[in-house]
Amino acid sequence: MGAYILRRLLLMIPTIVGIMAINFAIIQFAPGGPVEQIIAKLQGTDVSATARISGGGGDFGGQQAQSGGGGESGSSSYRGAQGLDPEFIASLEKQFGFDKPPLTRFGEMLLNYASFDFGESYFRDISVIDLIKEKLPVSISLGLWMTLLSYGISIPLGVRKAVKDGSRFDIWTSGVIIIGYAIPGFLFAVLLIVLFAGGSYWDIFPLRGLTSDNWESLSWGARIADYFWHLALPLTAMALSAFATTTLLTKNSFLDEIRKQYVVTARAKGLTEGRVLYGHVFRNAMLIVIAGFPGAFIASFFAGSLLIETIFSLNGIGLLSYEAVLTRDYPVVFATLYIFSLLSLFVTLISDLTYTWIDPRIDFESREV
């Protein structure tokens, strides 16, 4: 097992390099980069704001003023750069690192990322790692609790539905699950706000933030209650579709196993139903559920939480990454991509190792990676 783990860890290196290389290549052809955005702002009216967001890279406002005296600009590959001093354009490229060849920039990025040095955000006066740390509590709260809630309810419910297959319990719970799966999470979130967050009916739950303003002055018990009070509606909205998927997956997996011959044999030997279900069937039925865990876990941190973070004004990694893509804040884009790719690979490895714990018949040592 040690050799297998080592091989998987070593394979993560080319995998990460490949992921970063593909996305880096796509970025090279994406229009509207940071230089173009600053040029567009300078050619407009908000010159002072542009000078502020360019902070640390030179007095761009002063250079723009010097270039605005009617001097002819040199040729530029940037759209809208007519009338701007070529030296000013070059200073912009140097600030963002675009004065170097793409391969050089990619190599430097990989070397820095190996030590988790992500540089500074283009448009925020803060390092990327500090920015991610600032947003991480929201994403961890949503992702971790949503995963625990989804699997903690879905697996026992799926097992119960498999045992009671065709009964009234199975029928009405299936109806509820199908309706829940058909309702988009963001639409259900809006409904929750209308009903319980002061929309049109009751004002029971808060609408924004992870904690209250007076959280620091509360006792530990009150802090915990306040924390989950703020998470109640977002978690309910996020867990809706994941809850339905995992429940039906668990039920179908258990049904397939219950109908197999070894289950009939175990029952014929006089084993209790609990022993049959959780001592024999559970190990085999859970393999397919575990296989889908990495994707669900990563999605709960990013893709699944983006709309929920926006609706409930929770400033987490999902919203940060989305805004970084829109503003072409490449250090933030690549840093979040790198972190989530690493996290996905490690979670996948843990998921594979869990197979051997649930079903000892699986032996990765005898298989080629």
Beta strands, then each sheet from edge to edge (+ up, - down):
end
